[in-house]
Amino acid sequence: MTLTLYNTLTRRQEPFETVEPGKVKMYYCGVTVYDYCHLGHARACIVWDVVRRYLQFIGYEVRYIQNFTDIDDKILNRARVEHSSMEAVADRFIKAYFEDMARLGIKEADEYPRATHTMNGIQRLIHELENKGFAYPAEGDVYYAVRQFAEYGKLSGRRLEDMQAGKSDAYGGLRQRVNIEDPEYQKKKDPFDFALWKAAKPGEPAWESPWGAGRPGWHIECSAMVRDRLGDTIDIHAGGADLIFPHHENEIAQSEAVTGKPLSLYWLHNGMVKVDGEKMSKSLGNFITIRELLDRGVDPMAVRLFVLTAQYRTPIDFTDEAIAAATNGWHTIKEGLLFGYQYGKKLGWVEEGENSPIENLDVERFQEIVNNDFNFPGGLTVLFELAKELRREGHILVHEGKTETSPDKLKHQWQTLVTLAGVLGLEAEIEAEPDKNNGLSDAEIEAKIQQRQEARQGKNFAESDRIRDELQAEGITLIDSRDGTRWHRN
């Protein structure tokens, strides 16, 4: 069962072989911290979190680095509006980032380098580029000479001649538009050249350098942070598809011009998020932050499930119907995950909460599916099969006091589900034992609501009403809405 990955660089699926056997060096281009994280960030962070978890699951030692861009025009603009500072704005939204990601169950990276903390490495890399003839100073700025790097465009597939002013290319019609009155353009030797260092502007933060006071360009930051934290060549460089050009293309040009080595063996890119079929945009009024979504009551695990039901490289459309389906799917998996804690003692399990790494046909099938370019949607089918079977056995146990399957087999199935769900970062909170005077536990209530939902879908309204009345007698009131069924204790 060989892991194969689609490599943006080669445009084909390839067996995964690392620089150092058994170890993975992975870098994810993180967020620019000028605002709260949105659904696009949620998708990217969930995808690469699960990729990291899966690599660890199949035995790799993973060093995972994610950067923060903490100096940028957008950050500076926000600081001006708020009469604050660049550092204060960045610190506030880095704190908010960690809060949002914790709610989504994202494991923290091994290190979070910041651009402002990597200034020595940035200046060193620019200096080396200048010495090798790939960069040139111009009135306090420093530019990368794109045409000096013969392989420019190899990641995106773009050719400079196809991006000349007034000429379309094969990549969405993008063309190079140049304002010859722009002072920056006038300083460049070629319109395609991009800034490595920007001369200081009045009132903006600046760092001293051999080229004068200024700050780095965006692209050089990641090249320097990758090199400083992981070395000349890494195994996986990950990010959103919107970063392929120019950001990742420019990273390659910068890094490989200096080292003469591949910056990354594999380039992986997640697809974009749409909202009701439209590109997410503040101007369209469909811009949704992570905290807005979760504060509406959407379960974080439903968000994870929504993201994982689509192949990671394809676009994904966020709709009310899609999140409702993900919520229903999460209820199914959650019920399976809680099975052991709810029924383990009744089935005679010695330690119903115990779980350890296991090997069986379901695990092998899961791994065989996911090994095909991180096919997490396919892997989820294994989880749903296990969860539905455990849910069915739980219903039988509740109504008949016994199960159709041996307790040992059920324990094995449950342990398998918990293990595989953990690989995907899907975890159910374990409710405390209920007070006998308080009746049904939360898990039992959720199970009955699921039974009622199945009855309604089967047009068995008599059974649906019976379950509602049964819950009402236990002091549980159900509230149906287009987003599902909520409940509360009277």
N, C-alpha and C positions, 0 to 999 in steps of 0.2 A: 504494500500500500504506500506508493510514493506520493508525496505532496507535490503537486504541480501548480504553478501560479501564472496568471496572465501578466506578462511584463510589458508595460507601456513602451519601454525603450525598444524592444525587439518586435513588438506587435504580434506576439505569439505566446502560447502557453508552454512553460518550460519546467522541467524537474527542479525542485528547490535544493540547491547546494550552497552551503555557506562558506565564507572565507575560512573560518575555523570550525572544524567538525563539532557538532553538538552545541554550538553557540550562535546566537543571533544578535547582531547589532542593528537596532531599528530606530529610525528617526521619523517623527511625525511633525510636519509644519503646523504649529499651533496657531493660537488666535492673536489678533491685534487687539489689545485691551483698551478699547475706547467706549465700549458699551456692553450690555448684557448679552450673553450667548443666546443664539437663536436655534431654530430647528435644524438648520444646516450644520451648525456646530455639533448639535446633539447626534446627528447621524454619523458624522465623521468620528467623533470621540467614541461612540458605541462600537462602530465597526472596528477601529484599530485597537480598542480595548479587548474585543473578542478575538481578534487575530492574535494579539499577544497571549491571551489566555489559552488559545488553542495550541499555539506553538509550545507553550509550557506543558500543556497536557500531553503532547506527543513526545516530550522528553527534552526539548531544547532549553538551554539556559539563555534567557533573553535579557539583554540590557536595552531598556526602552527610554528614549530621550524625547521630550516634547518641549518646544521653545515657547516663549512669550515675546512677541514684538511689542516692546514698551516705549518705543520712540517712533512717531509717525505723525504725518500732518493731521490725521483725524483726531489723534490724542491731543495734539497741540491746539486744534480748533476748539475741542470741548473744554480744555483748560481755560482758554480765553473767555468762552461764553460763561463759564462758571466762576470766573475770577479765581481760578485755582492754579495748580502747577501740573506739569506733565507727570511728575512722579506721583502726586496725590491721585490723579485720575487713574493712572496705571495700577497703583496699589489697590484702589477701591474695586476695580473690575477684575483684578487677579483674585482678590478675596471672594468676589461674587462668583467667579469661575469655579473655584473649589467648592463653594456651597452648592451650586447647580449640579456639578458632576458627582458630588457625594450623594445627592438625591437620586441620580440615575444609576448609582452603583458602579461608577467608573473607578477602577483601581488607579491609584496615583502612579505617575511615571517614576522612574528611578531618579530622574533629575529634570529640573525645569530651568534651563539657562535663559537669561534675559539679555536682550541686545545691549542694554546699557552696562551690563556686567561683563561684556565680552569685547570691550573696546580695544584691548591690547591685541587680541587675536585678529580682530577686524583690520586694524592698521597694519599688522604684520603681513596679512594676506594681500592687502592692497600694494604694499611695498614690494612684495615678491612679484606680483603681476606687472608692476611698473618696470622692475628690473628685467623681466623676461620679454618686454615689449608688447604686452597685452593691455597696458593701461597708460594713460597720459594725463598730466595735470593741465588745467585750464582756468586761470583766474580764481584759484582757491578751490575749484572743483576737481575731481578726478573721474575720468570716464574709462569704461571698458571698450576697447577697440574690437568690435564684434567680428569684423572681417578678418582679423588676425587668427581667429579660431576656426580652423577648416571644417570642424564637425558641427558648427553651430546649426541648430535645427534638427539634430538627430532624434531628440525625444519627441518633439511635437510633429515632426514631419514637414515643418514649414521651410520654405526656401526664401532667402532674402529677395531674390528677383521677383518672386510672386507677391511680395509685400510692398513693392514700390508704390509711391503715390499714384492713385488713380487706377491701380491694377488689382483685380480681385484674386483671391486664392481659393484653394479647395477646402478651406476650413471655416465655413460659415461666412464667407465673404469679407473677412477681416482684411483691411488694407492699412498701410502706413499713411497717416495723414500728418503733414508737417506744416507748422506755422512758421514761416521764415522770419517773422518779426519777433518770435520768441527768443529772448536773450540766451536761454539755455541752448536752443538750436544753433545759434550763431557761434557758440563756444565749441560745439562738437565738430570733429573731423568728418563724421558720417552720421546721418540722421538716425541710424539704428543703434548707435552707441548709447550706453546707459550709464547712469551715475553710480560710482562706487563710494564717493565722498562728496558731500555738499557743503559749500562754504556757509559760514554762519550768517544768519539773518538777524537784524536787530530784534532784541527781546526774546529770542529763542534760545533754548539750551544748546551749549556747544562744548566740544572737547578739543583740546590742543592736539595738533598733529603736525607731521613734517610739511603738510600742504596748507597749514593755517588752521585757525579755529573752525570747527564745523561738526557735522554729524554724518553717520554712514547712510548709504542708500539701503533700500530694503533687501535687495537680493544678496548682498555681500554678508549680511548678518547670519543667514542660515549656513552659508558655506563655512564661515568661521566657527559657528557653534558646532556643526557636525565634526569638523576637523579637531577642535579642541576637546570635545567630549568622547568621540568615537574613533578618531583616526582618519587616515586618507581614504580608505574604502570601507563602506558599510554594506550590510546585506540587504536591508529593506529601507527605502525612502518612501514614505507614505504621505498622502495629502488629498485634498479635493481635486476633482478634474479641472476646476477653474484655475488651478495653479500650474498646470502643465506648461502653459505659455502665458507670460514670459518667465514667471518666477523660477520654476524648476529648470527650464531651458538655460536660464542665466546662471543658476547655481552650477550646473554642469560645466558651462563655459569657464566660469571663475575657478572652480576647484581643479578641474582636470588640466587647465592650462598651466597651473603651478606644479601639480604632483605628477602629471603624466600617467595617472592611474584612474580607473573607473571610480567615480564618486560613489555609486551604488550599483550592486549587481542586479537588483530588482527594483523597479519603480512601480508602485501600486497606487491607484487613484480611485476614490469612491465617487459615485454619481451624485448629482445635485438633488435638492429637494424642491418640489413644486407644491403649491397650495391651491387646491381645487383646479388643477391643470395650468395654473399661471406661475411664472417665476416669482419667488418670494421677494417682495419689495415694499419698502415703507410707503412709497408713492402710491402703490395699489391698495394699501390698507390691509394687506394680508401678511404682514411681518409679525411673526409670533416668537417670543422669547421662551426659553425653557421654563423659566419660573412662572410666566403667565400661564403656560399650558398646565403645569403641575398644580398651580394654585387653583385652577378650575376644578380640580378633583380627579384629573386623569392619573391613573396609577403609573408610577415610573417604570414598573416592569412591563406594562402594556406598551409604553413608548419603546422600550428595548425590543419587545416582540415585534412591534410595527416595523422597526428598522430592519430587523433580521429576517423578516418574511420576504424581502426583496434581495435579489442578487446585488452584492455590494457595489458593482461597477455601473449598474443601471440607474437611471433617474427614478425617483420615488415620489408619489403624489400623496400629499397629506390632505385627507378629507375627513369629515365627521364620520362617514360610513367606514372608512379604513381604520380609524382609531377605535370605533365601536367594535369592529370585528376583532381587532387586536386585544381589546379589553375582554371580550368573550373568550378568546383563545387563552389569554392569561388566566382567567378563572378556571379553565379546564386544567392547565398545567399546575396552577397553584393547588387545586384540590388534590392532584396526584402527589405533589410535594409534601402536603400536610398529612397524607395517608398514614405514614409511620408514626407520627406524633399523636394522631387521633385514634388509631386502632392497634398500634403495636402491642400495648399491654394486653388488650383483649385477645390478641392472636397468640400471646404467650412468648413474644420476643423478649429475650433477656434484657437487651439494651435497645429499645426501639429507636432511639435517636442516633445510634452509632452508624457511621458511614465511613467507608474506606475505599481506596482505589480498587476497581474491580475489572475483570476481563470476562466478556461473554460475547455472544453473537450480536447482541444489540449494540454493544460498544464498538465492535469491529465494523458493523454495518454503518454506524454513525461516522466512524473515522474514514471509511472508504468513500462515503458520500462527500464529506467535508474536504477531503484531500483533493478534490477536483476544484481547484481555484477558490477555496474557502466557500464552499456551497452550503452556507448556513441555512437557507430555506429548506434544502433537502434534508439536512441534519435535523431540523425541527420536526419532520414527519416521524422520526423515531421517538422523539419526546412525546408527541401527541398520542402515538399508539400506546405507549407505556402509561401515560396519564389517564387516558380513557379507560384502559383496562382496570387500573387501580380504582378509578371512580366507580366503575360498574361493580367491582367487588365490594367497595365501601357501601354502596346502596344496598347490596344483597345482605351485607353484614348488619346494617341498621334494621332492615325489615324482617330478616329471617334469623338473625343471631348466629349465622355461620356463613362460610364462603365456599365457593366451588373449587378454589385453588388452595394448594397446601400453604400453610403459613410461611414455610421456608422459601418457597418460590415467590410468594408475595414480597417477602423481605428483600429478596434478591432483585426483583423488579423495581422496588422502591429505591433501593440503593443505586441501581443503575440510573434511574430518572434523576435522582439528586446529583449524582456525579456529572451527568451530561448537562443538566441545567446549569450547574456551577460553571462549566466550561463556557456557556453562553452568558454568564452573569445573571441568570434568572434565579432569584432567591425569594422564598416566601417567609414572611415573618411568622414566628411560632408564637401563637397566642398563649398566654398563661392559662393554667387550669381554671375553669370557671367556678365561681362559688355555686354550690349545689342549689342555693336559693335563687340564683339568677337564671336557671334553666339552661337553654341551649348555648353552646359555645359559638363564637364567631364562625369557625370553620363549619360547624353543623348548619348554621343558618345559610351560609354561602352554598353549601351542598344542596339544601332544600330549594333555594332560589334557582339553582341550576336545573334541578329536577322539574321545577315549575316551568322554566323557560323551554325545556324540551317538550313538556306536555303542550304548551301553547303552540310551539312550532308544529307539533303533530295534530293540532286542532282538537286536542283532548281537553276541552275547556272545563269539563267536570272535575278532572284531576287537578287542573290548574287552580280552580276555586277551592278544592279540598286542601291543597297545600297552603294557599293563602289563609284559609280559616284556621288551619293547624298552627301556623305561625302567629296569627292574631291571638289565639288562645294562649300562646306562650309569651304574649306581651310584645310581639314584634310587628311593627307596621311597615308595609311595603309601599314604595312610591315608584310607579312606573313612569318612564319618560323616554324620549327618542334616543337618549344616550344609554339606556339600560335601566336596571332596577336598583334603587337605593333602599336602605332600610334603617330603622332606628328602634331602639328599645323604648317602650312606653314608660 
